[in-house]
């Protein structure tokens, strides 16, 4: 089972790495593969899966890009993918993941004509968390997790809507453009940041509440600062735990 899981994750990582030429993503890809290999060799690695829901937004200057009088609202998204746990004794573990994660935000103007801008960004994320566990039973524990993550934007959508008297009067949809230059129409694909959270584990089942704080300015426009952040609740299952 470990061999099948390792091959599957390696394939996903290779596809993500081949699409991204940035050194940061390559570093996390190599680091993840190393951890997975070490876990398999030591026979202390438990592969598994994780799914969850998040509420995300963007800090900084994201909202005024559309309208000066807009207010920011979060948006809900999906998280899911592979996870594994490499045990380091009874109280510590390393937990790498390869996840599909949706992020974004909403800019809203409430007036006679309601205006709404919805950003949806789809990422391949590679978190690497360190877990500290407090045992509360023979097979149960409470854990704290912290660690870096790297993300690569696969694609993005922007939808602009206008409403009057509760009816939609206009809608426009765009694909988010990604690039490297100083261009207001483009965003950076590569994201990185720090995640931390609390969770509960009983047997093979894990439930955690996690916060991600982006450290990368995603804007290519001088003087504009845009960073991801999010709160997520996840459910995971570790095979053989």
TILO-292670 format. One record per residue: residue in one letter; x, y, z of N, C-alpha, C, O, CB in turn. Coordinates in steps of 0.05 Angstrom, whole numbers, plus 5000, padded with zeros to 4 digits. Atoms other than C-alpha are relative to their C-alpha. Glycine has a CB too. Example, Ala and Ser with C-alpha at 12.3 -4.5 7.8 and 13.67 -1.06 7.14 Angstrom:
! TILO-292670
A501849765000524649105156501850245000503950245013498050015025S498449764999527349795143498550225014499550445018500950094971
! end
This chain:
! TILO-292670
X501749765000500050005000501750255000501250444986498150005024X498249774999505650485017501350054972501650284964502249965021X498749985027508950334949498150134980498950314965500949734990X502049895019502450484911499650305006499650464988497349855003X500449724992501351124951502450184991502050394981499550035030X497649855006508551354941500250064970500950284962502549855009X499949975029508251244866497950214991498450374974499549744985X502149825007501651624862500750295006500450474990497449935013X499249734992504152224901502350104984502450334976500750005030X497649925016510752224863499150104973500250294962501949774998X501049925026506852264798498750285001499250444983498049804989X501349744997502652854823502150225004502050434992498150005024X497949814995508853204849501650064975502350294969501949905022X498449965025512553094783498550184981499750354968500649744988X501649845018506753394744500050295009500250484992497249904998X500049734990506454004789502750134996502950364988499350005030X497349895003514054084787500650064971502050264966502049815011X499449955028514254034711498750254990499650364971499249764983X501549765009509254604704501150255013500550475004497149975007X499049764986513055064751503050014999504349825006499050015029X497149985003520055314737501250165023503650235021500750134973X499049834979520755704802501549825020500749605026497750155014X498350154982526155484850498649925026499149715036502550165007X501450064975521655514911498349754998498449585016498350245009X501750245004516755004884501749754997501049545007498150044977X498250235003522454544863501149915027501349675032502350074980X499050074974525254584933498049845016498749635027500850255016X502050144985518754374965499449734987498849535002497450175002X500550255013517753824913502149805008501449575015499950044970X497850184992524553524928499849935029500349705037502750134994X500250054971523453605003497849805006498249625022499550265015X502250184996516753254999500749714992500249525007497550094985X499250265010519552674958502049865019501849625024501250024972X498150104981525252595008498749895025499349685035502150225007X501450084976520552565067498449744995498449565012498150225010X501550245006516052055033501849764997501149545007498450044974X498150225003522051625015501049915027501249675033502450084982X499150074973524651655086497949855016498649665030500950255015X502250134986517851465113499749714991499249535008497550154997X500350275010517450855068502249825009501749595018499850014969X497750164992524450615084499949935029500549705037502650154994X500050054971523550685159497549855009497449765032500250265015X502550144993516550355157498550135022497050005037500749715008X501549844980513850915202498250204986497050374999502050145019X501649815015510251275147497249894995496849664987501350074974X502850085004502651255144498850184978498350414983498450025026X501249845021499651485077497050035006495849895022500449874973X502949954996492651765074498950214981500250294962499550075028X501449815016487752255046498850225018498250175041497949864983X501249784985484852925067498150164983498650214959502350195011X502049825014478753335048499250215020499250175045497549844989X500849794982476253985076498750234986498550244961502350105016X501149755010472854655068501550235012502450225035496950015007X498649774990475955335075498550264995496750274978502850024988X501049725005474156075080502550164996504250185014498250105025X497549865007479356505045499550294993497250374988501449854977X500149725008480857225029502850094991504749934990498950175023X497549885007486357695008500450255016498650425018500250064970X499349764985489758215051501350204982502150144960501849935024X498649795015492758865028498250164983496150264992502249884984X501349825019490459244967498149874980497549984960502050164986X501650155020486158714933497450134994496650154971499649725010X502849905004479259024943499950264985498450284966498750045027X500149755015480659744919500749984971500250174955501750215013X499350035028483159464853497450034983497550134961501349734995X502549995015475859414832498550275005498050424986498249775008X501449764994472259984868501050115027501349955046496949955001X499049884975474660474922498149965023499049955046500550304995X501950034978468260394962499249715005497249675019497550174993X500650284996468259634961500949905027502850015039501249834977X499250134975468559205023500749714993499749594974497850015021X499050275005472058535027498349795014497449835037502949975008X501350234989468557875039501549754993502749744971497049994991X498750255006471357175043498349834982496049904976500649855026X501550195016469356604999500749725008502949675018500550044970X499650274993468555865011501349844978500949914954497349865008X498650165020472755344976500449715010499749645032502650124993X499550284995474754614973503049945002504650064989498749824978X497350104998481154264995499949694999498249575011501450105027X499950295000483053544980502649904988503850034970497649894986X497650125012488853084965501349795017500049675035502050214994X498550204985494252634992501350125025502150355025502249884982X498649924976497152675062501549765011500749535005498050125021X498550224987502152255101501150095027501350335032502249904982X498949934974505052225170502449825006502249585006497949975023X497550134993512152045189500450035030501050255039502450114984X499949994971512351875263502950045010504849915000498949745013X497449954987518152145305499649955030499850145046501150294994X500650064973516751785370497050035006495450054987501650185019X502949994992510151835409498950284999496450314996499749895028X501049734996509652585413500550194976499650424976501250125024X499449825023512252865346499649844974499949604973502850115003X500350125027511052745272500450224979500050464985497249864997X499949825023512353055204497849924981497449684975502849984986X502350065017506353115159500150164974499350394973497450065015X500049875026507353275085497349954986496049754992502349904982X502550045015501453365038500450114971502150284966497650155014X500249905027499953474964497050054996495449854994501249814978X502949944999493253834959499150184977500750344966499350145026X501449805017488554174910498550185019496950095035498149854979X501249814981486254804945498950244985500350364968502050105021X501349765012481355354924500350245019499950215043497049944994X499849754984482656064947498850234984498250204960503050065007X501149775014480156754930498750195019499150175044498049924979X501449804984475857324955497750134984497550094960501950215011X502249855013469757754940500250295008500650365031497349885009X500249714996469458514932497250084995496050014974502050164982X502849955002462558794944499450295006500550415024498549825020X501049734996459159474937497049985003495649904985500850194977X502950004995452259534969498950284995499650475009499349915029X501349755007448160094936497549944984496749714983502050194984X502350055017442160194891500749804978499149634970498950264987X498950205019446359814840502249845015504449945020501150134974X498150174985449859234876502149904980501449794959498549775014X497850105016456659074847501649795015502249835039501950244991X498650224987460458434862502149884982501649834958498049785008X497750125015467258164840500949755015501649775039502350204996X499250264988468857434854502549894988502649834964497749804998X497550125009475957184849500149715010499749665034502450165011X499550284992477156424849502649924988503049924964497649824990X497450095008484256164846500349715009499949645032502350175012X499650284994485755414842503049945002504549994983498749824978X497150054995492455204872500649705004498949555013500850155025X498750244991496754594878501750085024503650235020501649854977X498649924976499254654950501649775011500749545011498150115021X498350204987504954284984500850105028502850245031502649954983X499349934972504754395060501949795012501949565004497550035017X498350184985510054095106499950085029501250275038503050004989X500549924972507754105178501549825020501949585016497049985006X498950144977511053905243497849985021496550195027502550155012X502150044980506253605294501149945027503049785030498149774991X499450074972506853605370497549905012495450035011501250255015X502450144991502053125403499949975031501949925044499849724987X500550054972498953075472498149775002495849794995498850265015X501750244999496352375485497950025021498450105044501849755006X502249994981489552335518498649735002496449715013497950224991X501150275000488351595509501949824986504049914976497249994987X498250195012491450965482500450054970502650024960498949725004X499849955029489851155410499150284992498550334969498549804984X501149735005487651885416502050215009503450175029497350045013X498349784992491352545420498950274989497450274970502949964990X500449735010490753295412502750104989504850055002498950195022X497449925012496053605366499950294991497950404984500649824977X499549735011498854275347501849964976503749814976501350195021X498450025025501554355276500950274991499550474993498449864979X498949765011505954875244502049934978503449734980501350185022X498150055021509954915180499550174976497550304973499949714992X500249845024511155245113498349864979497849624980502850064988X501350125023507355145049500850154975501550384976496950005003X499549885026508555274976497649944982496449734984502649894986X502350045018503055374924500650094972502250284967497750155011X499749935029502655394848497250034989495749844989501749794985X502749955011496555714815499749854974501149904955499650304996X500650145024493655244764498450164980498950164956498549745006X501649825016488455734739498450185018498450155043498149844981X501649814985483756284761497750114984497950144960501750225012X502449885013476956584746499250265015499450275039497749805000X501049754989474257284757497250044988496950044963501950244993X502749955008466757414754499050275011499150315036498149775008X501149744992463758124756497050004995496149924974501450234984X502950005002456358204770498850275009500050405026498749785016X501549764991451458794776497149925003495949784987500350234979X502850074994444558744808498550265006499550455018499949815025X501949794993438659224812497349885008496349714994499750204977X502550104990432359094853500049695002498049564997497750094982X499850284996434858394867500349834975500449594976497749905014X499850145026435658224793502850054988503850284989497850084981X497549975013442158104756499650154973498050074957501449734995X500349855025442958624701502549984982502450064959499550295007X497650025017450058484678501949805013502049775038501550274997X498150194991455357944684502349984980501849964956498749725005X497650045017462457884657501849805013502149805038501450274995X498350204990467257304664502750024986502950064962498849724997X497349985011474857304654501749775012501249685034501350275006X497950184990480656814661502150185012503050385000501149824978X497849854987485857074710502649954985503349724980500249925030X497450025014492357224674502349995020502450155039500350244980X497650034983498857004707502550074984502750014960500249715011X497549925013505657284691502150095019501750075044499550214979X497849914983512157574717500550304998501850425015502549864992X499449725004512158284690498450195017496650115032499550074971X501449794986509758944719497550074984497450284971501850255005X502449975016502858874690497649975018497349765031499949794976X502350014982496459024726498049784994496349725011498550265000X501850215007492858474689501049725007499749525001499450014970X498950264993497357924715500549975030500950165044502649964984X499350074973498657564781502249805000502649674979497549895016X497950204997504357144805498849725004496849705019502050075023X501050274996503256394801500949885026499449745040500949824977X498850134977507856204858499250145026499350395028503049994998X500849904973505356294930501449845021502049605017496949995003X498850144978508456114996499150145026498350375025503149984999X500949884975506856225069500449815023501949625022497150094999X499750164975506155935139497249915009495350075008501350175023X502550114990500655485166500349905028502549815036499049784982X500050114973498855295237497149945008495250044996501250205020X502750084992492954975273500049805022502149725032498649894976X500550204979490054505324498349784989496649824972498750135025X501550225009487253815315499649795021500849795042501249894975X500550244983484553175345500249754984499349744961497150025013X499650255014486452475326499149775017499849765041502949964991X500750254986483351815345500349774980498949764960497150015011X499450215018486151205312501150114973503050274973497549824995X499249915026486751335237498750264992499550384971499549794979X501549775007482051925237501150265012501750265036497149975008X499049744990484552645242498050224992496950224969502850064988X501649765005480453295247501650245009502650245032497249985014X498449774992483953965247498850264990497450274970502949974991X500749735008482654705244502650154995504350185013498350155023X497449895008488255065207499750284988497650354976501349824979X499949735011490155775188502550024982504749944990500150225022X497749955018494555955128500350304996498450444991499549864972X499449725004497956625123502050034977504349944980501250135027X498349975023500856805055502250215005501650425016498450064976X497849814997507657155053500950114973502550294972502349865014X499349915027508157244978498150224990495650184991500049774980X501649805013505757894946499349894972501149864955501450274998X500850135025501657614887499750204977499450124954497449865004X500449805021501058274850502650064985504850064997499050265013X497849915016505658464793500150304995501750404981499949864973X500249715003503659194798501550145023501150085046497150095000X498549854980508459664834498150155019496350295010502050204986X501649864981505559934898497449865009496049965027499250264989X502350164992500059404903500949755014502649615005498349934974X499350244984500458864956497549835004495449925014501150095028X502250194998495958244954501149745010502949624998498649974972X499050254989496957634998497649835009495649935019501850065025X502150194993492757015009499949955030501949975044500449734986X500250114973490056795076497549835001495749864984499850235022X502350184999485056265098499849855026501849815040500149814977X500650174977481755865152498749754989496849774973498150145021X501150255011480255125139499449805022500749795043502049884980X500550234983477154525173500349754982499149734961497150025013X499250245016479853855148499449755015499549735039502950024993X500350274989478353125158501949824984501949824960497049904997X498150175013483852625144499949715010498949665032502850115004X499950284992484751875145502849894993503749914970497849834986X497350125004491551525154499849704999498949575018501950105023X500150285004492150825127502049855018504349935019500449924970X498250164984495050305175500650135027502350025042502549964986X499449874975494850775235498649855023498849935046499150305000
! end
